[in-house]
Amino acid sequence: MVSIARKNLFQDKRRFLITISGIGASLTLVFLTMGVFTGSVDNSVLIIDHTRADIWVTQKGVTDLLGVGSALPEKTLQPLDTIDGVQNYSKLICAPLTIDVYGSQLKVMVYGYNLSSGVGGPWSMASGSIDDLRQNGTVIVDQSIEAKFGKQLTGDSISISGLPQKVVGVSRDSKWFTFPLVFTSYENAQKLWRATEDSANYALVDVKPNYDPLKVSKEISTINGADAFITSKIRDNTRHWLIFDSGAGMGLLIGAGVGWVVAAIIVTLTIYTVTMERIPEFGTLKAIGASKKDIYKILLEQVFVSVTLGYTVGVVCSFIAAAAIMKITLLPITIGLDTLTLAFFLTLILSILGSLISARKVNKVDPAIVFRA
């Protein structure tokens, strides 16, 4: 039975290659859209996941790190010292700025943090030393900036907001969406951000032992002009904003869904066409005693072969395309094993369901067709 299934598919090699290409293209769309979705969601909380803090303090009304910008003047942060349960806090600047590298400009996110506490600083270094940020006018850039320009930057001078900055190190895996991160001291970031007063975007609070961070955050939220969230809450808020409130997340999921449906339709139409062209052969099989179970095995084999080969093409193409896209655009694309596994089985299930149309047609075939002229 297996040889019959393969014979049906491979007899018209040209059409079969077109089918496999169509499935592969559809699944490439699925993998890339899901990859962008996963990469974007992971990147949206990147700084939260790598920043040691019990509580994030934001401007009043700001509940996440994406929707609305946050600005906290010093007068708003001063009451933190009087709240019972606050052990210490660090100010963090998160400013979208433009850097000039060898005459070319690139949008980045500048993170200015307290060098003494280290909270908000780079979590993985590819080269250089964090301690060198204690020098005036120094920065650490993400490795994606080097990859973008194809040059090693450590020791070189770049320009941010028109101010010269010396690159003293390169961080690893610190990119926020399409924006590479640039780390520097809080004081230097103040100059680059050109704040009109001693203000920060966020305050990161450490809670004293035996104190409930949730209760402390609620007390901080009573400060005029400030809101406070435990780390897990602001992380959830940020992910929720990206997936639901921004519309971008749902758009990517819908795109992936369309890709799955298209792949399933291609398989269904192929199996249906091949089956209809082989109706006399199925009649012969039924005439010599083939059961419904045998017929189903042939059809399922055809589906499995088509999906497996198309899936393989899709995986290879998606990884090649993802690497090229990330190099050109810095767009975060994460194609994980869970996405690959889900795509295969979902496409297979949808295709099997679609092939039931062919099965119904075959089961209605009269074996007597074999003996007709």
Secondary structure, 3 states (H helix, E strand, C coil): CHHHHHHHHHCCHHHHHHHHHHHHHHHHHHHHHHHHHHHHHHHHCHHHHCCCCCEEEEECCCCCCCCCCCCEEHHHHHHHHHCCCEEEEEEEEEEEEEEEECCEEEEEEEEEECCCCCCCCCCCEEEECHHHHHCCCEEEEEHHHHHHHCCCCCCCEEEECCEEEEEEEEECCCEECCEEEEEEEHHHHHHHHCCCCCEECEEEEEECCCCCHHHHHHHHCCCCCEEEEEHHHHHHHHHHHHHHHCCHHHHHHHHHHHHHHHHHHHHHHHHHHHHHHCHHHHHHHHHCCCCHHHHHHHHHHHHHHHHHHHHHHHHHHHHHHHHHHHHHHCCCCCCCHHHHHHHHHHHHHHHHHHHHHHHHHHHCCCHHHHHCC
